[in-house]
Each structure stands twice: as C-alpha cells, then as structure tokens.
Amino acid sequence: MSIFIFILPPLLLLHYVICLSSLVHFLHHMRDSEHEMQETIHDL
C-alpha cells in the first residue's frame, strides 16, 4: 500500500504537466490560425 503512496503523486504530476503542455500548445495553435485567418481576410 505504501508503494502506491510513492508512485501516485509523480504520476499525477506527470499527467497534470502533460495536460497543461498540450493545452498550451492547443491555445497557441488556435491563436496562430486565428492570426492567419485575419491576414487572409486582410489580403482579400
């Protein structure tokens, strides 16, 4: 049982970091595509 206590926190932390990084990446991508859309509209 004590093994779980040692293993669980790092796994949770890892999961949190992965989720956070993917979210940040997604937001950056959204912002970039939005910027490209505006430039395309401006070119028209």
Contacts in CASP RR format, 6 or more apart in sequence:
PFRMAT RR
TARGET T0000
AUTHOR 0000-0000-0000
METHOD contacts of the structure
MODEL  1
MSIFIFILPPLLLLHYVICLSSLVHFLHHMRDSEHEMQETIHDL
END
